[in-house]
Amino acid sequence: MLKDLLLIDIETVPIVANYQELSTTWQELWWNKIAKSVPINTTPEESWKMKAGILAEFGKIICISTAYFYEDENRNQHLKVKSIYGSDEKKLLIEFLALCDKMYKHNKNFYFGGHNIKEFDIPYICRRLLINDIAMPKFLWLHERKPWEVQMLDTLNWWKFGDNKNYISLHLLASVLKIPTSKDDIDGSKVQEVYYQEKNLDRIVNYCQKDVIVCANIILKYKGYPLLTNENITITKE
């Protein structure tokens, strides 16, 4: 049910802006990890900018946007959006867990939703929790569960319709379903530039929030509900 969903989207960047900032040991670890998966003649410096942010061993989370549905007295769907962000990743993760724990205590049936969260957002969060020495809460203790025991709503998997070879970006899925896209300012490839060069975290947060709103509208489209309007969306810091 929609009321059980906690939608999430994360934004990540490399742990440092440039490859040269890594110690020799970490430069070697990086190149051993990535060398076989980048085009021939790609330098370590180039590969760092291309890939480091999406690998939890070499990146960090700078924003987690969350959202949940609720109904008004006329049973119209509304969405409440809250973002947790900052350069102190450990603080950010602790605050995110506090939000999840609050929801878990209120609704033991809550589960995560989002786009490609099974293969990216949730595993990335779990790995960064361990790296930051933060205890794993019960609702994220997923690695020992069987696949059918892990309840998540992933719009990427919905669109596969059993075709496991298929991949679709959130932007393309929104476009084909005629849902307003979130890619009207920056996209994921620009996040590290905006973070490290522009130092404009607010711009990244705005982009991340738009992604969870787009995902919410995709879910409503699948279920045959009207799409959200600006009047049905509340962005809060509470």
ChimeraX commands (.cxc) that place a marker at each C-alpha (Angstrom):
marker #1 position 0.00,0.00,0.00 radius 0.5
marker #1 position 1.15,3.54,-0.71 radius 0.5
marker #1 position 1.02,4.49,2.96 radius 0.5
marker #1 position 3.66,1.84,3.72 radius 0.5
marker #1 position 6.20,3.27,1.27 radius 0.5
marker #1 position 9.24,5.37,2.10 radius 0.5
marker #1 position 10.62,6.63,-1.20 radius 0.5
marker #1 position 14.32,7.40,-1.30 radius 0.5
marker #1 position 16.91,8.76,-3.69 radius 0.5
marker #1 position 20.59,9.37,-2.95 radius 0.5
marker #1 position 23.25,11.60,-4.49 radius 0.5
marker #1 position 26.88,10.56,-4.23 radius 0.5
marker #1 position 30.30,11.98,-5.08 radius 0.5
marker #1 position 33.88,10.68,-5.01 radius 0.5
marker #1 position 35.36,10.71,-1.51 radius 0.5
marker #1 position 37.90,13.28,-2.73 radius 0.5
marker #1 position 37.68,15.59,-5.73 radius 0.5
marker #1 position 40.79,14.35,-7.54 radius 0.5
marker #1 position 42.67,11.08,-7.92 radius 0.5
marker #1 position 45.91,12.79,-6.91 radius 0.5
marker #1 position 44.50,13.42,-3.43 radius 0.5
marker #1 position 44.48,9.68,-2.71 radius 0.5
marker #1 position 47.35,7.98,-0.92 radius 0.5
marker #1 position 49.53,5.66,-2.98 radius 0.5
marker #1 position 47.82,2.65,-1.43 radius 0.5
marker #1 position 44.37,3.93,-2.34 radius 0.5
marker #1 position 45.48,4.85,-5.84 radius 0.5
marker #1 position 46.53,1.25,-6.32 radius 0.5
marker #1 position 43.29,-0.05,-4.82 radius 0.5
marker #1 position 41.33,2.18,-7.17 radius 0.5
marker #1 position 43.15,1.14,-10.30 radius 0.5
marker #1 position 42.96,-2.55,-9.40 radius 0.5
marker #1 position 39.21,-2.16,-9.00 radius 0.5
marker #1 position 38.47,-0.16,-12.12 radius 0.5
marker #1 position 41.15,-0.78,-14.77 radius 0.5
marker #1 position 39.38,-3.63,-16.59 radius 0.5
marker #1 position 36.04,-1.85,-16.79 radius 0.5
marker #1 position 37.04,1.44,-18.41 radius 0.5
marker #1 position 37.92,2.08,-22.07 radius 0.5
marker #1 position 41.52,1.45,-23.19 radius 0.5
marker #1 position 43.79,4.49,-22.72 radius 0.5
marker #1 position 41.61,5.90,-19.92 radius 0.5
marker #1 position 43.89,7.36,-17.27 radius 0.5
marker #1 position 43.36,6.73,-13.55 radius 0.5
marker #1 position 42.58,10.44,-13.15 radius 0.5
marker #1 position 39.88,10.27,-15.83 radius 0.5
marker #1 position 38.41,7.06,-14.47 radius 0.5
marker #1 position 38.20,8.59,-10.99 radius 0.5
marker #1 position 35.98,11.39,-12.21 radius 0.5
marker #1 position 33.91,8.94,-14.29 radius 0.5
marker #1 position 33.28,6.20,-11.74 radius 0.5
marker #1 position 34.41,6.90,-8.18 radius 0.5
marker #1 position 31.17,8.47,-7.01 radius 0.5
marker #1 position 29.06,5.43,-7.86 radius 0.5
marker #1 position 31.28,2.93,-6.00 radius 0.5
marker #1 position 30.64,2.87,-2.25 radius 0.5
marker #1 position 34.26,1.96,-1.46 radius 0.5
marker #1 position 35.47,5.20,-3.05 radius 0.5
marker #1 position 32.49,7.55,-2.78 radius 0.5
marker #1 position 30.24,9.11,-0.18 radius 0.5
marker #1 position 26.62,10.15,0.17 radius 0.5
marker #1 position 25.91,13.88,0.28 radius 0.5
marker #1 position 22.11,13.84,0.06 radius 0.5
marker #1 position 19.26,11.43,0.79 radius 0.5
marker #1 position 15.84,12.66,-0.24 radius 0.5
marker #1 position 12.87,10.83,1.27 radius 0.5
marker #1 position 9.14,11.02,0.62 radius 0.5
marker #1 position 5.94,9.36,1.74 radius 0.5
marker #1 position 2.33,9.39,0.57 radius 0.5
marker #1 position -0.64,10.39,2.68 radius 0.5
marker #1 position -4.32,11.04,1.95 radius 0.5
marker #1 position -6.41,14.09,2.75 radius 0.5
marker #1 position -10.03,13.96,3.92 radius 0.5
marker #1 position -11.16,13.52,0.28 radius 0.5
marker #1 position -8.76,10.60,-0.25 radius 0.5
marker #1 position -6.56,12.62,-2.60 radius 0.5
marker #1 position -2.92,11.55,-2.61 radius 0.5
marker #1 position -0.33,13.95,-1.18 radius 0.5
marker #1 position 3.44,13.62,-0.91 radius 0.5
marker #1 position 5.67,14.90,1.88 radius 0.5
marker #1 position 9.34,15.28,0.97 radius 0.5
marker #1 position 12.30,15.68,3.31 radius 0.5
marker #1 position 15.98,15.76,2.41 radius 0.5
marker #1 position 18.93,14.98,4.65 radius 0.5
marker #1 position 22.17,16.41,3.32 radius 0.5
marker #1 position 25.62,17.70,4.12 radius 0.5
marker #1 position 29.32,16.98,3.80 radius 0.5
marker #1 position 29.48,15.07,7.10 radius 0.5
marker #1 position 28.36,11.68,5.81 radius 0.5
marker #1 position 28.27,9.97,9.20 radius 0.5
marker #1 position 25.98,12.64,10.62 radius 0.5
marker #1 position 23.79,12.41,7.52 radius 0.5
marker #1 position 23.47,8.61,7.82 radius 0.5
marker #1 position 22.63,8.75,11.52 radius 0.5
marker #1 position 19.89,11.30,10.81 radius 0.5
marker #1 position 18.54,9.11,7.98 radius 0.5
marker #1 position 18.39,6.07,10.27 radius 0.5
marker #1 position 16.57,8.14,12.90 radius 0.5
marker #1 position 13.95,9.07,10.30 radius 0.5
marker #1 position 13.59,5.42,9.22 radius 0.5
marker #1 position 13.40,4.24,12.83 radius 0.5
marker #1 position 10.62,6.72,13.52 radius 0.5
marker #1 position 8.68,5.35,10.56 radius 0.5
marker #1 position 9.41,1.74,11.58 radius 0.5
marker #1 position 8.05,2.34,15.09 radius 0.5
marker #1 position 4.94,3.90,13.59 radius 0.5
marker #1 position 4.49,1.27,10.85 radius 0.5
marker #1 position 6.27,-2.10,11.06 radius 0.5
marker #1 position 5.16,-2.82,7.49 radius 0.5
marker #1 position 7.02,0.09,5.94 radius 0.5
marker #1 position 9.31,-0.64,3.03 radius 0.5
marker #1 position 11.57,1.32,0.71 radius 0.5
marker #1 position 10.65,2.48,-2.78 radius 0.5
marker #1 position 12.56,4.20,-5.54 radius 0.5
marker #1 position 14.20,3.76,-8.92 radius 0.5
marker #1 position 17.04,1.21,-9.10 radius 0.5
marker #1 position 17.22,1.16,-5.30 radius 0.5
marker #1 position 17.77,-2.60,-5.16 radius 0.5
marker #1 position 21.04,-2.40,-7.07 radius 0.5
marker #1 position 22.24,1.07,-6.11 radius 0.5
marker #1 position 20.71,3.21,-3.37 radius 0.5
marker #1 position 20.07,0.59,-0.67 radius 0.5
marker #1 position 23.34,-1.39,-1.13 radius 0.5
marker #1 position 25.29,1.90,-1.23 radius 0.5
marker #1 position 23.68,3.08,2.02 radius 0.5
marker #1 position 24.38,-0.25,3.74 radius 0.5
marker #1 position 28.04,-0.27,2.67 radius 0.5
marker #1 position 28.57,3.30,3.80 radius 0.5
marker #1 position 26.97,2.49,7.17 radius 0.5
marker #1 position 29.56,-0.23,7.72 radius 0.5
marker #1 position 32.41,1.98,6.51 radius 0.5
marker #1 position 31.29,4.68,8.97 radius 0.5
marker #1 position 31.04,2.18,11.87 radius 0.5
marker #1 position 27.28,2.66,12.22 radius 0.5
marker #1 position 25.25,-0.32,13.44 radius 0.5
marker #1 position 22.96,-1.82,10.81 radius 0.5
marker #1 position 19.28,-1.51,11.82 radius 0.5
marker #1 position 16.89,-4.42,11.48 radius 0.5
marker #1 position 15.07,-2.93,8.50 radius 0.5
marker #1 position 18.33,-2.81,6.50 radius 0.5
marker #1 position 19.65,-6.24,7.52 radius 0.5
marker #1 position 19.02,-7.58,4.03 radius 0.5
marker #1 position 22.14,-9.52,3.05 radius 0.5
marker #1 position 21.08,-12.74,4.79 radius 0.5
marker #1 position 17.54,-12.72,3.43 radius 0.5
marker #1 position 16.38,-14.65,0.39 radius 0.5
marker #1 position 15.49,-12.43,-2.61 radius 0.5
marker #1 position 11.75,-13.03,-2.20 radius 0.5
marker #1 position 11.97,-12.02,1.45 radius 0.5
marker #1 position 13.22,-8.52,0.62 radius 0.5
marker #1 position 10.24,-6.24,0.12 radius 0.5
marker #1 position 11.05,-3.15,-1.94 radius 0.5
marker #1 position 9.25,-1.26,-4.63 radius 0.5
marker #1 position 11.68,-0.61,-7.46 radius 0.5
marker #1 position 10.26,1.16,-10.51 radius 0.5
marker #1 position 13.18,-0.11,-12.60 radius 0.5
marker #1 position 12.14,-3.69,-11.85 radius 0.5
marker #1 position 8.50,-2.85,-12.54 radius 0.5
marker #1 position 9.43,-1.67,-16.03 radius 0.5
marker #1 position 11.41,-4.86,-16.75 radius 0.5
marker #1 position 8.21,-6.94,-16.74 radius 0.5
marker #1 position 10.39,-10.03,-16.30 radius 0.5
marker #1 position 13.00,-8.92,-18.87 radius 0.5
marker #1 position 16.10,-8.91,-16.68 radius 0.5
marker #1 position 18.30,-7.58,-19.49 radius 0.5
marker #1 position 16.36,-4.34,-19.63 radius 0.5
marker #1 position 17.64,-1.15,-18.00 radius 0.5
marker #1 position 15.89,2.20,-18.13 radius 0.5
marker #1 position 16.88,5.49,-16.53 radius 0.5
marker #1 position 14.43,7.41,-14.39 radius 0.5
marker #1 position 14.54,10.24,-16.94 radius 0.5
marker #1 position 13.62,7.97,-19.87 radius 0.5
marker #1 position 10.92,6.15,-17.93 radius 0.5
marker #1 position 9.34,9.44,-16.90 radius 0.5
marker #1 position 9.55,10.71,-20.48 radius 0.5
marker #1 position 7.86,7.67,-22.05 radius 0.5
marker #1 position 5.11,7.78,-19.42 radius 0.5
marker #1 position 4.61,11.52,-20.08 radius 0.5
marker #1 position 5.56,12.51,-16.54 radius 0.5
marker #1 position 7.40,15.82,-15.97 radius 0.5
marker #1 position 11.11,15.03,-15.66 radius 0.5
marker #1 position 13.54,16.03,-12.94 radius 0.5
marker #1 position 16.38,16.63,-15.41 radius 0.5
marker #1 position 15.59,20.29,-16.06 radius 0.5
marker #1 position 18.74,21.61,-14.38 radius 0.5
marker #1 position 21.48,19.03,-13.76 radius 0.5
marker #1 position 21.75,15.27,-14.05 radius 0.5
marker #1 position 23.74,12.67,-12.12 radius 0.5
marker #1 position 26.88,13.18,-14.19 radius 0.5
marker #1 position 27.09,16.82,-13.04 radius 0.5
marker #1 position 26.65,16.25,-9.31 radius 0.5
marker #1 position 30.35,16.00,-8.40 radius 0.5
marker #1 position 31.15,19.12,-10.44 radius 0.5
marker #1 position 28.39,21.08,-8.70 radius 0.5
marker #1 position 29.56,19.76,-5.31 radius 0.5
marker #1 position 33.33,20.18,-5.60 radius 0.5
marker #1 position 33.66,23.10,-8.02 radius 0.5
marker #1 position 30.50,25.16,-7.57 radius 0.5
marker #1 position 30.11,24.13,-3.90 radius 0.5
marker #1 position 26.37,24.40,-4.44 radius 0.5
marker #1 position 24.84,21.66,-2.31 radius 0.5
marker #1 position 21.40,23.29,-2.39 radius 0.5
marker #1 position 21.27,22.79,-6.17 radius 0.5
marker #1 position 22.00,19.07,-5.69 radius 0.5
marker #1 position 19.35,18.75,-2.99 radius 0.5
marker #1 position 16.78,20.35,-5.27 radius 0.5
marker #1 position 17.67,17.88,-8.03 radius 0.5
marker #1 position 17.48,14.90,-5.64 radius 0.5
marker #1 position 14.06,16.00,-4.35 radius 0.5
marker #1 position 12.77,16.22,-7.89 radius 0.5
marker #1 position 13.85,12.62,-8.48 radius 0.5
marker #1 position 11.76,11.26,-5.61 radius 0.5
marker #1 position 8.78,13.30,-6.81 radius 0.5
marker #1 position 9.17,11.89,-10.32 radius 0.5
marker #1 position 9.39,8.38,-8.88 radius 0.5
marker #1 position 6.24,8.99,-6.83 radius 0.5
marker #1 position 4.39,10.04,-9.97 radius 0.5
marker #1 position 5.57,6.92,-11.82 radius 0.5
marker #1 position 4.12,4.79,-9.02 radius 0.5
marker #1 position 0.82,6.67,-9.19 radius 0.5
marker #1 position 0.77,6.23,-12.98 radius 0.5
marker #1 position 1.17,2.46,-12.61 radius 0.5
marker #1 position -1.66,2.33,-10.08 radius 0.5
marker #1 position -3.99,4.46,-12.18 radius 0.5
marker #1 position -4.09,7.44,-9.81 radius 0.5
marker #1 position -3.89,11.10,-10.88 radius 0.5
marker #1 position -0.39,12.57,-10.90 radius 0.5
marker #1 position 0.69,14.89,-8.11 radius 0.5
marker #1 position 0.34,18.63,-8.60 radius 0.5
marker #1 position 2.45,21.25,-6.86 radius 0.5
marker #1 position -0.44,21.75,-4.43 radius 0.5
marker #1 position -0.21,18.07,-3.40 radius 0.5
marker #1 position 3.52,18.18,-2.62 radius 0.5
marker #1 position 5.01,19.48,0.63 radius 0.5
marker #1 position 8.77,19.90,1.00 radius 0.5
marker #1 position 9.70,20.12,4.65 radius 0.5
marker #1 position 12.70,20.22,6.96 radius 0.5
marker #1 position 10.72,18.70,9.83 radius 0.5
marker link #1:1,2 radius 0.2
marker link #1:2,3 radius 0.2
marker link #1:3,4 radius 0.2
marker link #1:4,5 radius 0.2
marker link #1:5,6 radius 0.2
marker link #1:6,7 radius 0.2
marker link #1:7,8 radius 0.2
marker link #1:8,9 radius 0.2
marker link #1:9,10 radius 0.2
marker link #1:10,11 radius 0.2
marker link #1:11,12 radius 0.2
marker link #1:12,13 radius 0.2
marker link #1:13,14 radius 0.2
marker link #1:14,15 radius 0.2
marker link #1:15,16 radius 0.2
marker link #1:16,17 radius 0.2
marker link #1:17,18 radius 0.2
marker link #1:18,19 radius 0.2
marker link #1:19,20 radius 0.2
marker link #1:20,21 radius 0.2
marker link #1:21,22 radius 0.2
marker link #1:22,23 radius 0.2
marker link #1:23,24 radius 0.2
marker link #1:24,25 radius 0.2
marker link #1:25,26 radius 0.2
marker link #1:26,27 radius 0.2
marker link #1:27,28 radius 0.2
marker link #1:28,29 radius 0.2
marker link #1:29,30 radius 0.2
marker link #1:30,31 radius 0.2
marker link #1:31,32 radius 0.2
marker link #1:32,33 radius 0.2
marker link #1:33,34 radius 0.2
marker link #1:34,35 radius 0.2
marker link #1:35,36 radius 0.2
marker link #1:36,37 radius 0.2
marker link #1:37,38 radius 0.2
marker link #1:38,39 radius 0.2
marker link #1:39,40 radius 0.2
marker link #1:40,41 radius 0.2
marker link #1:41,42 radius 0.2
marker link #1:42,43 radius 0.2
marker link #1:43,44 radius 0.2
marker link #1:44,45 radius 0.2
marker link #1:45,46 radius 0.2
marker link #1:46,47 radius 0.2
marker link #1:47,48 radius 0.2
marker link #1:48,49 radius 0.2
marker link #1:49,50 radius 0.2
marker link #1:50,51 radius 0.2
marker link #1:51,52 radius 0.2
marker link #1:52,53 radius 0.2
marker link #1:53,54 radius 0.2
marker link #1:54,55 radius 0.2
marker link #1:55,56 radius 0.2
marker link #1:56,57 radius 0.2
marker link #1:57,58 radius 0.2
marker link #1:58,59 radius 0.2
marker link #1:59,60 radius 0.2
marker link #1:60,61 radius 0.2
marker link #1:61,62 radius 0.2
marker link #1:62,63 radius 0.2
marker link #1:63,64 radius 0.2
marker link #1:64,65 radius 0.2
marker link #1:65,66 radius 0.2
marker link #1:66,67 radius 0.2
marker link #1:67,68 radius 0.2
marker link #1:68,69 radius 0.2
marker link #1:69,70 radius 0.2
marker link #1:70,71 radius 0.2
marker link #1:71,72 radius 0.2
marker link #1:72,73 radius 0.2
marker link #1:73,74 radius 0.2
marker link #1:74,75 radius 0.2
marker link #1:75,76 radius 0.2
marker link #1:76,77 radius 0.2
marker link #1:77,78 radius 0.2
marker link #1:78,79 radius 0.2
marker link #1:79,80 radius 0.2
marker link #1:80,81 radius 0.2
marker link #1:81,82 radius 0.2
marker link #1:82,83 radius 0.2
marker link #1:83,84 radius 0.2
marker link #1:84,85 radius 0.2
marker link #1:85,86 radius 0.2
marker link #1:86,87 radius 0.2
marker link #1:87,88 radius 0.2
marker link #1:88,89 radius 0.2
marker link #1:89,90 radius 0.2
marker link #1:90,91 radius 0.2
marker link #1:91,92 radius 0.2
marker link #1:92,93 radius 0.2
marker link #1:93,94 radius 0.2
marker link #1:94,95 radius 0.2
marker link #1:95,96 radius 0.2
marker link #1:96,97 radius 0.2
marker link #1:97,98 radius 0.2
marker link #1:98,99 radius 0.2
marker link #1:99,100 radius 0.2
marker link #1:100,101 radius 0.2
marker link #1:101,102 radius 0.2
marker link #1:102,103 radius 0.2
marker link #1:103,104 radius 0.2
marker link #1:104,105 radius 0.2
marker link #1:105,106 radius 0.2
marker link #1:106,107 radius 0.2
marker link #1:107,108 radius 0.2
marker link #1:108,109 radius 0.2
marker link #1:109,110 radius 0.2
marker link #1:110,111 radius 0.2
marker link #1:111,112 radius 0.2
marker link #1:112,113 radius 0.2
marker link #1:113,114 radius 0.2
marker link #1:114,115 radius 0.2
marker link #1:115,116 radius 0.2
marker link #1:116,117 radius 0.2
marker link #1:117,118 radius 0.2
marker link #1:118,119 radius 0.2
marker link #1:119,120 radius 0.2
marker link #1:120,121 radius 0.2
marker link #1:121,122 radius 0.2
marker link #1:122,123 radius 0.2
marker link #1:123,124 radius 0.2
marker link #1:124,125 radius 0.2
marker link #1:125,126 radius 0.2
marker link #1:126,127 radius 0.2
marker link #1:127,128 radius 0.2
marker link #1:128,129 radius 0.2
marker link #1:129,130 radius 0.2
marker link #1:130,131 radius 0.2
marker link #1:131,132 radius 0.2
marker link #1:132,133 radius 0.2
marker link #1:133,134 radius 0.2
marker link #1:134,135 radius 0.2
marker link #1:135,136 radius 0.2
marker link #1:136,137 radius 0.2
marker link #1:137,138 radius 0.2
marker link #1:138,139 radius 0.2
marker link #1:139,140 radius 0.2
marker link #1:140,141 radius 0.2
marker link #1:141,142 radius 0.2
marker link #1:142,143 radius 0.2
marker link #1:143,144 radius 0.2
marker link #1:144,145 radius 0.2
marker link #1:145,146 radius 0.2
marker link #1:146,147 radius 0.2
marker link #1:147,148 radius 0.2
marker link #1:148,149 radius 0.2
marker link #1:149,150 radius 0.2
marker link #1:150,151 radius 0.2
marker link #1:151,152 radius 0.2
marker link #1:152,153 radius 0.2
marker link #1:153,154 radius 0.2
marker link #1:154,155 radius 0.2
marker link #1:155,156 radius 0.2
marker link #1:156,157 radius 0.2
marker link #1:157,158 radius 0.2
marker link #1:158,159 radius 0.2
marker link #1:159,160 radius 0.2
marker link #1:160,161 radius 0.2
marker link #1:161,162 radius 0.2
marker link #1:162,163 radius 0.2
marker link #1:163,164 radius 0.2
marker link #1:164,165 radius 0.2
marker link #1:165,166 radius 0.2
marker link #1:166,167 radius 0.2
marker link #1:167,168 radius 0.2
marker link #1:168,169 radius 0.2
marker link #1:169,170 radius 0.2
marker link #1:170,171 radius 0.2
marker link #1:171,172 radius 0.2
marker link #1:172,173 radius 0.2
marker link #1:173,174 radius 0.2
marker link #1:174,175 radius 0.2
marker link #1:175,176 radius 0.2
marker link #1:176,177 radius 0.2
marker link #1:177,178 radius 0.2
marker link #1:178,179 radius 0.2
marker link #1:179,180 radius 0.2
marker link #1:180,181 radius 0.2
marker link #1:181,182 radius 0.2
marker link #1:182,183 radius 0.2
marker link #1:183,184 radius 0.2
marker link #1:184,185 radius 0.2
marker link #1:185,186 radius 0.2
marker link #1:186,187 radius 0.2
marker link #1:187,188 radius 0.2
marker link #1:188,189 radius 0.2
marker link #1:189,190 radius 0.2
marker link #1:190,191 radius 0.2
marker link #1:191,192 radius 0.2
marker link #1:192,193 radius 0.2
marker link #1:193,194 radius 0.2
marker link #1:194,195 radius 0.2
marker link #1:195,196 radius 0.2
marker link #1:196,197 radius 0.2
marker link #1:197,198 radius 0.2
marker link #1:198,199 radius 0.2
marker link #1:199,200 radius 0.2
marker link #1:200,201 radius 0.2
marker link #1:201,202 radius 0.2
marker link #1:202,203 radius 0.2
marker link #1:203,204 radius 0.2
marker link #1:204,205 radius 0.2
marker link #1:205,206 radius 0.2
marker link #1:206,207 radius 0.2
marker link #1:207,208 radius 0.2
marker link #1:208,209 radius 0.2
marker link #1:209,210 radius 0.2
marker link #1:210,211 radius 0.2
marker link #1:211,212 radius 0.2
marker link #1:212,213 radius 0.2
marker link #1:213,214 radius 0.2
marker link #1:214,215 radius 0.2
marker link #1:215,216 radius 0.2
marker link #1:216,217 radius 0.2
marker link #1:217,218 radius 0.2
marker link #1:218,219 radius 0.2
marker link #1:219,220 radius 0.2
marker link #1:220,221 radius 0.2
marker link #1:221,222 radius 0.2
marker link #1:222,223 radius 0.2
marker link #1:223,224 radius 0.2
marker link #1:224,225 radius 0.2
marker link #1:225,226 radius 0.2
marker link #1:226,227 radius 0.2
marker link #1:227,228 radius 0.2
marker link #1:228,229 radius 0.2
marker link #1:229,230 radius 0.2
marker link #1:230,231 radius 0.2
marker link #1:231,232 radius 0.2
marker link #1:232,233 radius 0.2
marker link #1:233,234 radius 0.2
marker link #1:234,235 radius 0.2
marker link #1:235,236 radius 0.2
marker link #1:236,237 radius 0.2
marker link #1:237,238 radius 0.2
view
